[in-house]
Amino acid sequence: MAYITLKVVVNNLAEVMASFTHLKIYRSTTGVSGVFTELTTPSTRIALVTGTTVYSFTDSTGDAAYYYRSSYYHATTLAESGQSDPEQGEGDPALDVLSVDELKGNYLLGVDLTLEDGSDFPDSFYEHYIKVAVSQIEQRLDIPIRPQYIEDERHDFIREDYDKYIWLNTDVIPVIEISQVRLVLPGEVVVQTFDPNWIHVNKAQGQINIVPGAGSAGTILLGASGAWIPFIYGTNRFIPDAFRINYTAGVSAGTTLYLLKDIVGKVAAQGPLQMAGELLLGAGIANSNVGIDGLSQSVSTLASPGNGGAYIGRIKQYQEEVKDTIPELIRYYHGAAKLRVV
């Protein structure tokens, strides 16, 4: 399985929004002529937004061989357009974090990136190391860098937190977008689907508060006993799995995105540097002497299997810089209490 990103461009947005409210995404796992089944759900269909013409959807269980289609849909009238032409997704969104060109231009500048026959290293070689680097950094920071959709995450009703404008913390951070928060009581009875305008979130920490806005519903005091809780549960201080949250986690923008790109670049560069260093004079060669017509030239390197050859200095520099930056990012996302040695 792989992360596959599909991008949908809506050129005639105003015309489309006159008849439709959302995008549906369909997938075929059996080729371009296969059966296309809707991949989105009523809660994950992509809302059309005025002024936004490019929309993305990430299939976390995708494959490069899968094909995708999209359609326009109206959530009220249930009207739906025809499906688009089938197309394959854009692959692992790790490559959205750092491109091959960025890796070569910013972290491998001045390095001989050719094979022994003079041909260039293939892009797939660099893509492999970028994907590995993103996965490693996600594990070390314990956060998703690539977008990850979480549906129906469950949180308990705790009276003390409820009285603090429904204080909830998502299980996964950072948060890109909260798409829905519901109050669901035993028996799967949906008591309240909260107005999106009431949802306030600290995206880095995943802290959510529900703050009612103007209007009749907004006059309800969250701290009042049983404000949104039926009488039978109104005096309870604890109800398991009462809140359900749908959201997208990952890193989308901001200063930390640039720091993460920098770390990914420095980690991803180490593989190509290792290979280039060993190819420069040949693995295991520490000294090379060339003699022509009485003139001689001696070149000494640190080249040996496994140490990166001529580029060992840059590899060690990148390793030290990553080691210095990782704890700061852990502290940013998880707080000093969760700081750990890496």
N, C-alpha and C positions, 0 to 999 in steps of 0.2 A: 504494500500500500504506500501511497505518496500523497503529499499535498499538491493538489492541482488547482490553479487559479483560472477562473473564467472571467473575462472582461466583456461587458456589454456596452456598446456605444449607442445612445439614443440621439440621433441627429435632429429629428423633428420633435423635440421634447414637448413644446407647447401643444402641438396637435395630438400627441400621444396622451398627454395628461388630461386632455379634454374628454377622453373616453375611458382611460384606465388609471389605476392607482398603484399597481405593483408589477414586479417582474417575477415570473416563475422560471425555474431552471430545471431542465430535464437531462437525463443521462442515459446513454447506451453503453453497456459493458460488452456488447457483442459486435462492435464495429459500426460503420457509418450507416448500414442498412438495418441495424438491429432495432429492437423494441426500446423506445425512449420512455423512461419512467420518471415522474417528477421527483426531484431530489430535495427541493424545498418543501416546507410544511406551512400551514397557515400562519404560524408564528415567525417563520424565517424568510417568507417571501420578501423580496427587496422593495421597499417603498420608494416610489418615484418622488424626487425632490426638485422643486423649482430651481433652475440654475445649474443643476448637476446632470451632466450628459454621459459621464463614464461611471459605470457601476461594476463592482467586483464581487465575485462569490468564490469561496474557497471550499473545495471538496477534500476533506481530510482523509477520506478513504478512496482516493482516486488512483488512477493509473494513466501512464502516458498513452496507452492504447485506447482509452475511453473517449467517446464523443459526447458533445453537449449541444443542447438547443435551449433557446429561451422564448418566452411568450409574454405578452402584456395581459394583465388581469385586473379586473375591478372587484375590490373586496366586498362591495355592497350589492351590485347588480349581478355579480358572478360572470360577467361577460369576459370572454377571453379571445385574444387574437390567434392567428395561425402561428405555428412555431417557426423560428428562424432556421436558416440552413445549418446543418450539423458542422461543428468544428471541434478541434481538440483544444484542451486547455493549455495554459502557459507553463505548466510544470511547477516544481517546488518553489514556493514563494521565498525560500532562502535566497534565491537569485534576485529578489526585489530588495533584499537588505544590502547586498553588495553585488555589483555586476562584474563580469569577467574583465571588462575594460578598466573598471575602477581598481580591481585587484592588480592588474598589470601596471597601470599608470601611477598608482599611489604607493604600492608596497613592493613592487618588483622592478622599479625603475633602475635601469643600468645593468640588469641581469641578462645574460645570454640565454634566451628562452627558445633554443633550438635543439633538435635531436642531433645525433652523430652524423646523420646524412644531410644536415642543413635545413631540414623541414621544421616548421614551427610546432611547438606543443599544441595538441588539439584543444579546442575550447572545453570539451568534455572533461579533460584533465583538470582544468581550473575549476569547473563547476563542481566536480567531485569534492575538492578541498573546501570550497565555499559551503557546500551542504554539510560536510562533516564539522566545519568550524561553527556554523550556526547551531547544530545539534549539541556540540560540546558546551558552548556558552549557555544555551538554554538549561542544560543540566547543572552547570556550575552555579548559575544564578538562581535556579529553581523558578524560572519564569518562562512563558512562551514568548519568543520574539516574533515568530510567524503567527498570523491570526488563527485563533482557535475558537470555535463556537461552542458555548456551553448552554445546554437546554435543560430547563426544569431542575436547576440546582436547588436543593432543599435546605431551608433554615428554620430553626425552631422559633416559636413565639416565646419571648421572655419579657415579662411585664416591665422590668426595669429598662430594657432596651427599647421597648415599644413606647414608653413614656418619653424617650429621647428622640422623638420624631422617627420612630422605627429605625433604629440603628442596626444595620446589617453589614457584614463584611463578606465579600465574595471569596470563594475558596481559591480562585486563581487570579493572580495579578501579573502585570498591570491590566487595566480595563480600557478597551477601545470605545465600547459603546454598550449601554444597558438598553436592551430592546423591550423588556417587559418585566414587571414585578406584580405578582398576584398574591392574594391572601386566600388560602385554601384550607378548609377545615376538614376534620375526619369525615370520611365518606366521599372525599374528592369533590366537596361542594365549594365552588368558587364564589367567595363572598365579595371580593373586590379585585378588579384589575385597575391598578393605579394609573392615573393620568401621567403620561410621560413628562409633562411639564412640572410635575411635582417631584420627580426623581432627581436628586442631587447626588453627585458621585465624585469622590476624590479618586481619579483614575489610577494614579500611581499606587495608592494603598488599597484600592478596592472598597472603600468605605461608602456606604449608601445611606442616605437619609431621605425620608418621604416627608415633604413639606407642602401641605395643601395650599392651593392658590385661591384666587378670588372666586366668589360664587357660592351657591348654597352648600355644595359639598365641602368647600373650603372652610366653612364655619365650624365644622366638627373639630373638637379638641381631641388630638390624638391621646392625650393623657386621661381623658374622661373614661371611666370604667365602662368597657363594652362599646366604645365608640364605633368600631367596625366589627365587634365580636358579638354574635348573638347572645341572648340572655343566659343560655345554658352554659356558655363558656366564659361569660363576662367576668367572673371572679377568679378564673384560673390565672396563675402566674406563669404557667408553662404549658405550651401545646406543641407537640413534636411536628416537624415538617410543615409548619403552617404557611411559610412564605416560599414562593417558587420564583426563581430568577432566570431569565434568559439573557445572555450577554455574549459579547465577543471580547476575548482577552488577547493580549499581544501588545507590541510596541508599534505605534503609528507615527508619532512625530515628537518634536521637542528636543531638548539638549541631549537627553540620554540616548536618543536614536543615533546621533552622531558619534557618541562615545561607543555605542554598541557596534556601529559600522567600523569604527577604528579597531576595536578588539577583534572583530570577525576578520578584518583584513590582515591583521598581524598573525592571527592563528592560521588562517587559510594560506598565507604566503609561505609558511614554513615547509610545507610539502614540496612546492615547486622549487624553493631555494635549496632544499636537500637534493632534489634530482639534478638541478642545474649545476650545483657544486660538484657533484660526483661525475657528471658528464664533461666538466670543463677540462680535466686532465685524465679522467678515468678513475674509477673507484680503486682505492688502495695505493694510488701514486702520490707520494709526498714531495718528490723532487723530480724535475724534468730537465734534461740537458740536451741542447740542440747545437750541433757544430756544423758550420758551413764554411769551407775555404779558409780554415784557420781561425774563424770567428766563433765564439761560443756564447751561449746565453743560458743562464740557469734560472729556473723558476721554482720557488718553494711555496707549497700551500699546505693547508691543514687537511687536505683531501684524504679521506679514509672512509671505509664503509660505515654509514650510519651517523656521520658527524656533520654533514652538509658541505664538506669540502671548502672551497674558497669563500663560501658565504656563511661560515659558522658564526662570524662576528655579528652579522645582521640577525641571524636566527636567535642568538643569545640576547641581543638587544630587544627584539620583539618579545621574547619570553619574559624578560624582566619588566617591560612596560605593561604587558598583560597582567602579570602578577601584581603590580602596583595598583592597577585600575579596578580589577575584579572586586576587592574588598569594599571599595567606595560605592560601587553599584549595588552590592549586596546590602550595604548599610542604607542606601537610598530606598530600595524596594522593601526590605524586610526589617529595617531598624537595627540599631546596634546590638540588641539582645540576640539577634540571629547571626551576628557576624561570625564567620568561621574561617579557619586557615585553609588556603587552597594552594 
